Amino acid sequence: MTDVFSPSHKDTHEQVVFCADAHSGLRAIIAIHNTALGPALGGTRFYPYASEQAALTDVLNLARGMAYKNALAGLDLGGGKAVIIGDPSRDKSEALLRAYGRFVESLGGRYLTACDVGTFSEDMDIIARESRFVTGRTTAHGGAGDSSILTAYGVFQGMRASAEQVYGTPSLLGRRVGVEGVGKVGHRLVELLREDGADVVICDVSEQAVERVRRLRPEVDVVADAEALTSADLDIFAPCALGGALDDDTVDRLRAKIVCGAANNQLAHTGVEKQLAERGILYAPDYVVNSGGVIQVADEIEGFSMERARAKAERIYDTTLKIFAIAAEEDVPPAVAADRLAERRMSEVGRVRGIWLGR
């Protein structure tokens, strides 16, 4: 059982809200990890979890990841996340989304929601009919639209920084990159990689997703599954599906020199980051390189500008290199260095925000 109350647990969250509406079928959980830097921002995932316990574990991990992601993205926002339990293709409805919006509104701005797996900008428009605290809306409603655009762009920048670190050049020309998962973000990453001259091999559980890539890029290679991909002769492995892609077996068979992808919570358990380092595999921390999406939707708060948001996402290149430098200086894996840098900002800025303003 996940312990959400233990004060000794490093991932203790500020607030966890269980939301239910019998008439619409809504079952959701909103988790706020911390608000040291500002209101918690994180997407809403709509997914058919095997159990409520599985949903709770996922939302807690995702909320923590958002706190660290927003901190390193330089945003004045804390970390939160939400999950709706169900099959979006079958269970999603206007009534359910609006009921969910009421729960978001009830938090009074402590949590700002956006898109994630199973939700889209059009869904955010519906949720926004019941709540003011929604980002990632359609461009027709003044929003940023599809956040996968800058998510993929940020991963690409992180990958360029990783190539600079390992190969001495940010160019991906001639590098063989394996992309696991070619959905909303993965297929956009493939386009950026091909434009830069990389050779690409992909896999996805969805034949439809694979065929979409093959129609646009028939030169891209396809393998049967993740095991075949991670066993392949790759320079870079890009996990862009769900979390937990890097477990003991995967690390043991991985032949790539770099891991840099869009998936959240890629490390299956604590210690995997050390295994990667011991094998000489450079790991670009997921919440650093995949922060382009949250940068994009956060920009809505001050009135969306794609040019401004893209410029912020481009800085992921510099942030990634900074983390590699800290890792080398402190002799720790990059994942540890990233955590330390994020925690430092949350602590230092959080302390400043504690100064009384007299109102």
C-alpha positions in Angstrom: 0.0 0.0 0.0 1.4 3.4 -0.9 2.1 5.5 2.2 1.0 9.1 1.4 1.1 10.3 5.0 4.5 9.2 6.4 6.5 12.3 7.3 9.7 10.4 6.8 8.8 9.5 3.2 10.8 11.7 0.8 7.8 12.0 -1.5 5.3 13.3 1.0 2.8 15.3 -0.9 1.0 18.5 0.3 -2.5 17.3 -0.8 -4.1 14.3 -2.4 -7.8 14.6 -3.5 -10.0 11.7 -4.5 -12.8 12.8 -6.9 -15.9 10.7 -7.7 -19.2 11.5 -9.4 -21.4 8.4 -9.8 -23.7 9.9 -12.5 -20.9 10.6 -15.0 -18.7 7.7 -13.9 -15.9 10.0 -12.8 -13.1 8.4 -10.7 -10.1 10.7 -10.4 -7.2 11.5 -8.2 -5.4 14.9 -8.0 -2.0 15.0 -6.3 -0.2 18.2 -5.3 3.4 17.4 -4.5 4.5 20.9 -3.4 3.7 24.6 -4.1 7.1 26.1 -3.0 7.5 27.9 -6.3 3.8 28.6 -7.0 0.6 26.8 -7.9 1.0 23.2 -8.9 0.9 22.6 -12.6 0.6 19.2 -14.2 -1.5 17.4 -16.8 -4.5 15.1 -16.4 -3.9 11.5 -17.5 -6.9 9.5 -18.6 -6.0 5.8 -18.4 -7.5 2.4 -17.7 -5.6 1.5 -14.6 -5.8 -2.0 -13.3 -6.7 -0.8 -9.8 -7.2 2.4 -7.8 -3.9 1.5 -6.0 -2.1 1.5 -9.4 -3.6 4.9 -10.2 -2.6 6.3 -6.8 1.0 5.1 -7.2 1.2 6.6 -10.7 -0.3 10.0 -9.8 2.0 10.4 -6.8 5.1 9.6 -8.8 4.0 11.9 -11.7 3.2 14.8 -9.3 6.7 14.6 -7.8 8.2 14.5 -11.2 6.3 17.7 -12.2 7.6 19.5 -9.2 11.2 18.8 -10.2 10.4 19.4 -13.9 8.9 22.8 -13.3 11.7 23.8 -11.0 14.4 23.0 -13.6 12.4 24.6 -16.4 12.7 27.9 -14.5 9.0 28.2 -14.0 7.4 29.8 -10.9 5.1 26.8 -10.5 4.9 23.8 -8.2 4.2 20.2 -9.1 1.0 18.4 -9.4 -0.8 15.8 -11.5 -4.2 14.2 -11.9 -5.4 10.8 -13.2 -8.8 9.8 -14.4 -9.4 6.1 -14.1 -11.0 4.7 -17.2 -10.7 4.0 -21.0 -10.8 7.4 -22.7 -12.1 5.8 -25.9 -15.1 4.5 -24.0 -15.6 6.4 -20.8 -14.8 10.0 -21.7 -17.9 12.3 -21.9 -18.8 16.0 -21.6 -20.5 15.3 -18.3 -17.4 13.4 -16.9 -15.0 16.2 -18.0 -17.2 18.9 -16.6 -17.6 17.0 -13.3 -13.8 16.8 -13.1 -13.5 20.5 -13.9 -15.6 21.2 -10.8 -13.1 19.3 -8.6 -10.2 21.3 -10.2 -12.1 24.5 -9.5 -12.7 23.5 -5.9 -9.0 23.7 -5.2 -9.1 27.4 -5.7 -6.0 27.6 -8.0 -3.7 25.4 -6.0 -3.7 23.1 -9.0 -3.6 24.0 -12.7 -4.4 21.2 -15.1 -3.4 20.5 -18.7 -3.2 17.6 -21.2 -1.5 14.3 -20.8 -1.9 10.7 -22.0 -5.5 10.2 -23.0 -6.5 13.9 -22.9 -6.3 16.6 -25.6 -6.7 20.4 -25.9 -10.4 19.9 -26.9 -10.9 18.2 -23.5 -9.3 21.1 -21.7 -11.8 23.4 -23.4 -14.6 21.4 -21.9 -13.0 21.3 -18.4 -12.5 25.0 -18.6 -16.2 25.5 -18.8 -16.3 24.6 -15.1 -12.8 25.8 -14.0 -10.6 28.8 -14.4 -7.5 26.8 -13.7 -6.9 25.1 -17.0 -4.0 25.4 -19.5 -3.2 23.6 -22.7 -6.4 24.8 -24.4 -7.0 25.0 -28.1 -5.7 28.0 -30.1 -9.3 28.9 -30.8 -9.7 29.6 -27.1 -6.4 31.5 -26.8 -4.5 28.4 -25.7 -1.2 26.8 -26.6 -2.7 23.9 -28.4 -1.0 20.6 -28.6 1.8 20.6 -26.1 3.5 17.6 -27.8 5.1 20.1 -30.2 7.5 21.6 -27.7 7.8 18.4 -25.7 9.4 16.8 -28.7 11.5 19.9 -29.4 12.8 19.9 -25.8 13.7 16.2 -26.0 15.5 16.9 -29.2 17.5 19.7 -27.5 18.3 17.4 -24.6 19.5 14.8 -27.1 21.7 17.3 -28.9 23.3 18.2 -25.5 23.8 14.5 -24.8 25.5 14.0 -28.1 27.7 17.0 -27.4 28.7 15.3 -24.1 29.4 11.9 -25.5 30.5 12.6 -29.1 31.8 16.1 -28.9 29.2 17.5 -31.3 25.5 18.3 -31.0 24.8 17.0 -34.5 22.8 13.8 -34.8 23.8 13.3 -38.4 24.4 9.6 -38.9 23.5 8.6 -35.3 21.1 5.6 -35.0 18.3 6.5 -32.7 15.7 4.0 -31.4 12.4 5.6 -30.5 10.1 3.5 -28.3 6.6 4.9 -28.6 5.6 7.1 -31.6 2.4 8.6 -30.2 1.7 12.3 -29.6 5.4 13.1 -28.8 7.3 10.3 -30.4 6.2 10.8 -34.0 7.2 14.5 -33.7 10.6 13.5 -32.3 11.1 11.2 -35.3 10.5 14.2 -37.7 13.1 16.3 -35.9 15.6 13.5 -35.9 15.2 12.8 -39.6 15.5 16.5 -40.3 18.8 16.5 -38.5 20.1 13.5 -40.4 19.7 10.7 -37.8 18.9 7.2 -38.8 15.7 6.1 -36.9 14.3 2.8 -35.8 10.9 2.6 -34.0 8.5 0.4 -32.2 5.0 0.9 -30.7 2.2 -1.3 -29.4 -0.1 0.5 -31.8 0.1 -0.6 -35.4 -1.8 2.6 -36.3 0.9 4.8 -34.7 3.6 2.9 -36.6 1.8 3.2 -39.9 1.4 7.0 -39.4 5.2 7.3 -39.1 5.8 5.0 -42.0 3.5 6.9 -44.3 5.5 10.1 -43.6 8.9 8.5 -43.3 9.0 5.2 -45.2 12.8 5.1 -44.6 12.4 4.6 -40.9 13.0 1.0 -39.6 10.5 -0.8 -37.5 11.1 -3.6 -34.9 8.6 -5.8 -33.2 8.8 -4.6 -29.6 10.7 -2.8 -26.9 13.0 -5.8 -26.2 14.0 -5.9 -29.9 14.6 -2.2 -29.9 16.8 -2.0 -26.8 18.8 -5.0 -28.0 19.5 -3.3 -31.4 22.7 -1.6 -32.4 21.8 2.0 -31.3 23.7 5.1 -30.5 20.7 6.6 -28.6 17.7 5.1 -27.0 14.6 7.4 -26.7 11.8 6.0 -24.4 8.7 7.9 -25.4 5.9 5.5 -24.2 4.8 5.0 -20.5 7.1 5.0 -17.5 9.4 2.3 -16.1 11.1 1.6 -19.5 14.5 1.3 -17.8 14.6 -1.7 -15.6 17.4 -4.1 -14.7 16.9 -6.3 -17.8 16.7 -3.4 -20.2 19.8 -1.8 -18.9 21.7 -5.1 -19.1 20.9 -5.6 -22.8 21.1 -1.9 -23.8 23.8 -1.2 -26.4 23.1 2.5 -26.8 25.6 5.1 -25.3 22.8 7.6 -24.5 19.3 7.4 -23.1 17.2 10.5 -23.8 13.4 10.3 -24.2 10.1 11.9 -23.5 8.5 9.3 -21.2 7.9 10.3 -17.6 9.5 8.2 -14.7 11.7 6.2 -17.0 13.7 4.6 -14.1 11.8 1.5 -12.9 13.3 1.8 -9.4 16.0 3.6 -7.4 19.4 2.4 -8.4 18.9 2.1 -12.1 20.6 5.5 -12.6 23.8 3.9 -11.0 23.5 0.8 -13.2 23.4 3.1 -16.3 26.4 5.0 -15.1 28.4 1.9 -14.3 27.7 0.6 -17.9 29.0 3.9 -19.3 25.5 4.9 -20.6 24.7 8.6 -20.3 21.2 9.2 -19.0 19.5 12.6 -19.7 17.0 12.9 -16.8 13.5 12.6 -18.3 11.9 15.4 -16.4 14.6 17.8 -17.6 14.4 17.0 -21.4 10.7 16.5 -21.6 9.8 19.8 -20.0 9.1 21.6 -23.3 5.4 20.7 -23.0 4.9 22.2 -19.6 6.9 25.3 -20.7 4.4 25.6 -23.6 1.2 25.4 -21.6 2.6 27.5 -18.7 3.2 30.3 -21.2 -0.6 30.5 -21.5 -0.7 32.1 -18.0 0.7 35.4 -19.3 -0.9 35.1 -22.8 0.5 32.5 -25.1 3.4 33.2 -27.5 4.8 30.2 -29.4 8.0 32.2 -30.2 8.6 33.0 -26.5 7.8 29.4 -25.4 10.0 27.9 -28.0 12.9 30.1 -26.9 12.4 28.9 -23.4 12.3 25.3 -24.5 15.5 25.8 -26.5 17.3 26.4 -23.1 16.8 22.7 -22.3 20.0 22.2 -24.2 21.9 24.4 -21.8 20.2 23.0 -18.7 21.0 19.5 -19.7 24.7 20.3 -20.2 24.7 22.1 -16.8 23.4 18.9 -15.2 26.1 16.8 -16.9 28.7 19.2 -15.6 27.4 19.0 -12.0 27.3 15.2 -12.3 30.9 15.1 -13.3 32.0 17.6 -10.7 30.2 15.9 -7.8 30.8 12.4 -9.1 27.1 11.4 -9.2 24.8 10.1 -11.9 23.0 12.9 -13.9 19.7 11.9 -12.3 21.1 12.7 -8.9 22.6 16.0 -10.1 19.3 17.0 -11.6 17.4 16.2 -8.3 19.9 18.3 -6.3 19.6 21.3 -8.7 15.8 21.2 -8.6 15.7 20.8 -4.8 18.1 23.7 -4.4 15.9 26.0 -6.4 12.7 24.9 -4.6 14.4 25.5 -1.3 16.0 28.8 -2.1 13.1 30.4 -3.9 10.6 28.7 -1.6 12.3 30.4 1.4 12.1 33.8 -0.4 8.4 33.3 -1.0 8.0 32.8 2.7 8.8 36.5 3.4 5.7 38.2 4.8 4.2 40.8 2.5 2.0 42.4 5.1 -1.3 41.3 3.5 
